[in-house]
Amino acid sequence: MDTASIPLLSALWLGILTSISPCPLASNIAAVSFIVKRIDHTSFVFSSGLLYTLGRVIGYTVLGVLITSSLLSMPQASFFLQNYMNKILGPILIITGLFLLGILSFTSFGFSFSQKSTARLQDMGVLGALPLGILFALSFCPISAALFFGSLIPLSVKTGSNIIFPSVYGIGTGLPVLLVAILLAAGIKNIGTIFKKITLFEYWMRKTTGVIFILVGIYYVLTYIFYLSLL
């Protein structure tokens, strides 16, 4: 595999892991319930899934561009990140890994939206799927915040790409709903079983990713802070 594609695959995996984590998964299930309202119209189902995914891509991309561009545009911040990014990446990965393992936690934060606002978007029909995706993308909870701010933003800063990585991450967060939309459009109705399997898959993948983050973080700490040659 081309090593240049590894960061992109990492961004995609972070997005997928975000989408199937408990809190974002609840949002995605809500999006599916919106799609199911017109399950008899195949074009509505597929278009809604596509627009919802696009909405999440737009939400994360705009936020990622604002944060990354702000950091890279400030001379002092840019100089600091260029010289110390590898040093601070280790602790960030370890902390993110601890969140994924459930050892650390914090209260939910982000934008707050009422059920009335969500219902209003659902009443817009297929066009409501786009702002619904943006809305749910900006509704951060602990796991999604840890993955986005603790992993994706440092990845974007490190590579100097403030558009591609947030966009790929956004695609990953919308993939489950897009997949469900495709299955529904194809006439497959047993979605409940699929979500149960996704929940079990998410538990083990979140734990595995958490362990990997901690190990990679320890490697970065030993290599770039304590200057130990491990390879």
C-alpha positions as CSV (number, residue, x, y, z in Angstrom):
1,M,0.0,0.0,0.0
2,D,1.2,3.5,-0.8
3,T,2.3,5.2,2.4
4,A,0.7,8.4,1.2
5,S,-2.7,6.8,1.4
6,I,-2.3,5.7,5.1
7,P,-3.3,9.2,6.5
8,L,-6.4,9.3,4.3
9,L,-7.4,5.8,5.3
10,S,-6.8,6.8,9.0
11,A,-9.2,9.8,8.5
12,L,-11.8,7.5,6.9
13,W,-11.5,5.0,9.7
14,L,-11.8,7.7,12.4
15,G,-15.0,8.8,10.7
16,I,-16.4,5.3,10.5
17,L,-15.5,4.7,14.2
18,T,-17.2,8.0,15.1
19,S,-20.3,7.1,13.2
20,I,-20.8,3.8,15.0
21,S,-19.9,5.0,18.5
22,P,-23.0,5.1,20.9
23,C,-23.9,8.8,20.8
24,P,-23.3,9.4,17.0
25,L,-25.0,6.1,16.2
26,A,-28.1,7.3,18.0
27,S,-28.0,10.4,15.6
28,N,-27.6,8.1,12.6
29,I,-30.5,5.9,13.8
30,A,-32.6,9.1,14.0
31,A,-31.5,9.9,10.4
32,V,-32.5,6.4,9.3
33,S,-36.0,6.9,10.9
34,F,-36.2,10.1,8.8
35,I,-35.4,8.1,5.7
36,V,-37.8,5.3,6.5
37,K,-40.7,7.8,6.5
38,R,-40.8,7.5,2.7
39,I,-39.5,4.0,2.3
40,D,-41.9,3.4,-0.5
41,H,-40.1,5.9,-2.7
42,T,-36.7,4.5,-3.7
43,S,-35.4,7.8,-5.0
44,F,-36.3,9.6,-1.8
45,V,-34.5,7.0,0.3
46,F,-31.3,7.1,-1.7
47,S,-31.3,10.9,-2.2
48,S,-31.9,11.4,1.6
49,G,-29.0,9.1,2.5
50,L,-26.7,10.9,0.0
51,L,-27.7,14.4,1.1
52,Y,-27.4,13.5,4.8
53,T,-23.8,12.2,4.2
54,L,-23.0,15.3,2.2
55,G,-24.3,17.4,5.1
56,R,-22.0,15.7,7.5
57,V,-19.1,16.2,5.1
58,I,-19.9,19.9,4.8
59,G,-20.2,20.3,8.6
60,Y,-16.9,18.7,9.5
61,T,-15.1,20.2,6.5
62,V,-16.1,23.8,7.4
63,L,-15.2,23.3,11.0
64,G,-11.9,21.5,10.2
65,V,-10.9,24.3,7.7
66,L,-11.7,27.0,10.3
67,I,-9.7,25.3,13.1
68,T,-6.7,24.1,11.0
69,S,-6.4,27.3,8.9
70,S,-6.5,29.4,12.1
71,L,-3.7,27.4,13.6
72,L,-1.5,27.4,10.5
73,S,-2.1,31.0,9.6
74,M,-0.8,32.3,13.0
75,P,3.0,32.6,12.7
76,Q,3.7,31.7,16.3
77,A,1.2,28.8,16.3
78,S,2.5,27.5,12.9
79,F,6.2,27.7,14.1
80,F,5.2,25.9,17.3
81,L,3.3,23.1,15.5
82,Q,6.1,22.6,12.9
83,N,8.7,22.2,15.7
84,Y,6.7,20.4,18.4
85,M,3.9,18.6,16.6
86,N,5.5,15.2,17.0
87,K,6.1,15.9,20.7
88,I,2.5,16.9,21.5
89,L,1.0,14.2,19.2
90,G,2.1,11.4,21.6
91,P,0.2,12.6,24.7
92,I,-2.8,13.5,22.5
93,L,-3.0,10.0,21.1
94,I,-2.6,8.5,24.6
95,I,-5.4,10.7,26.0
96,T,-7.7,9.9,23.0
97,G,-7.0,6.2,23.4
98,L,-8.0,6.5,27.1
99,F,-11.3,8.1,26.1
100,L,-11.9,5.3,23.5
101,L,-11.3,2.7,26.2
102,G,-13.7,4.5,28.6
103,I,-11.0,5.2,31.2
104,L,-11.4,8.9,30.8
105,S,-14.7,10.7,30.1
106,F,-16.2,14.2,30.1
107,T,-19.6,15.7,29.7
108,S,-21.1,16.2,26.3
109,F,-20.6,19.6,24.6
110,G,-21.2,21.3,21.3
111,F,-24.2,22.8,19.7
112,S,-27.6,22.1,21.2
113,F,-30.6,21.5,19.0
114,S,-34.2,21.0,20.1
115,Q,-36.4,18.2,18.9
116,K,-38.6,20.9,17.4
117,S,-35.7,22.1,15.2
118,T,-35.1,18.5,14.0
119,A,-38.7,17.9,13.3
120,R,-38.8,21.1,11.2
121,L,-36.0,19.8,9.1
122,Q,-37.7,16.4,8.7
123,D,-40.8,18.3,7.4
124,M,-38.7,19.8,4.6
125,G,-38.7,16.4,2.9
126,V,-35.6,15.2,1.0
127,L,-33.9,18.6,1.1
128,G,-34.1,18.5,4.9
129,A,-31.5,15.6,4.9
130,L,-28.7,18.1,4.1
131,P,-29.1,20.5,7.0
132,L,-29.9,17.4,9.2
133,G,-26.5,16.0,8.4
134,I,-24.8,19.3,9.2
135,L,-26.8,19.6,12.5
136,F,-25.9,16.1,13.7
137,A,-22.2,16.6,12.6
138,L,-21.9,19.6,14.9
139,S,-23.6,17.9,17.9
140,F,-20.4,16.5,19.5
141,C,-20.4,14.0,22.3
142,P,-17.3,12.7,24.2
143,I,-16.2,10.0,21.7
144,S,-16.8,12.1,18.6
145,A,-15.1,15.1,20.2
146,A,-12.1,13.0,21.2
147,L,-11.7,11.6,17.7
148,F,-12.3,14.8,15.8
149,F,-10.4,17.3,18.0
150,G,-7.9,14.8,19.4
151,S,-7.0,12.8,16.3
152,L,-8.3,14.3,13.0
153,I,-7.3,18.0,13.7
154,P,-3.7,17.0,14.6
155,L,-3.6,14.8,11.5
156,S,-4.8,17.7,9.4
157,V,-2.3,20.1,11.0
158,K,0.6,17.6,10.7
159,T,-0.1,17.0,6.9
160,G,-1.0,20.6,6.2
161,S,-4.3,19.5,4.6
162,N,-7.3,21.4,6.0
163,I,-9.9,20.3,3.5
164,I,-9.2,16.7,2.3
165,F,-8.9,15.0,5.8
166,P,-12.0,16.6,7.3
167,S,-13.9,15.8,4.1
168,V,-12.9,12.1,4.2
169,Y,-13.7,12.0,7.9
170,G,-17.1,13.4,7.2
171,I,-17.7,10.7,4.5
172,G,-16.8,8.1,7.0
173,T,-19.3,9.4,9.6
174,G,-22.1,9.3,7.0
175,L,-21.3,5.9,5.5
176,P,-23.6,3.8,7.8
177,V,-26.7,5.9,6.9
178,L,-25.7,5.9,3.2
179,L,-25.3,2.1,3.4
180,V,-28.7,1.7,5.1
181,A,-30.3,4.0,2.5
182,I,-28.9,1.8,-0.3
183,L,-30.1,-1.4,1.5
184,L,-33.6,0.1,2.0
185,A,-33.7,1.3,-1.6
186,A,-32.8,-2.3,-2.6
187,G,-35.8,-3.6,-0.6
188,I,-33.9,-4.9,2.4
189,K,-36.1,-4.2,5.5
190,N,-34.4,-6.0,8.4
191,I,-32.3,-3.0,9.5
192,G,-32.6,-3.6,13.3
193,T,-30.4,-6.7,13.0
194,I,-27.8,-4.7,11.1
195,F,-27.6,-2.1,13.8
196,K,-27.2,-4.7,16.5
197,K,-24.3,-6.2,14.6
198,I,-22.8,-2.7,14.2
199,T,-23.1,-2.0,17.9
200,L,-21.1,-5.2,18.7
201,F,-18.6,-4.4,16.0
202,E,-18.2,-0.9,17.3
203,Y,-17.4,-2.1,20.9
204,W,-14.4,-4.2,19.9
205,M,-13.1,-1.9,17.2
206,R,-13.3,1.1,19.6
207,K,-11.3,-0.9,22.2
208,T,-8.8,-2.1,19.6
209,T,-8.3,1.4,18.2
210,G,-7.9,2.8,21.7
211,V,-5.1,0.3,22.5
212,I,-3.4,1.1,19.1
213,F,-3.6,4.9,19.9
214,I,-2.1,4.4,23.3
215,L,0.8,2.2,21.9
216,V,1.5,4.7,19.0
217,G,1.3,7.6,21.5
218,I,3.8,5.8,23.8
219,Y,6.1,5.4,20.8
220,Y,5.9,9.1,19.9
221,V,6.6,10.0,23.5
222,L,9.6,7.8,23.8
223,T,10.9,8.7,20.4
224,Y,10.3,12.5,20.2
225,I,10.3,13.5,23.9
226,F,12.8,11.1,25.5
227,Y,14.7,10.6,22.2
228,L,14.9,6.8,22.6
229,S,15.6,4.9,19.4
230,L,13.1,2.1,19.3
231,L,13.6,1.0,15.6
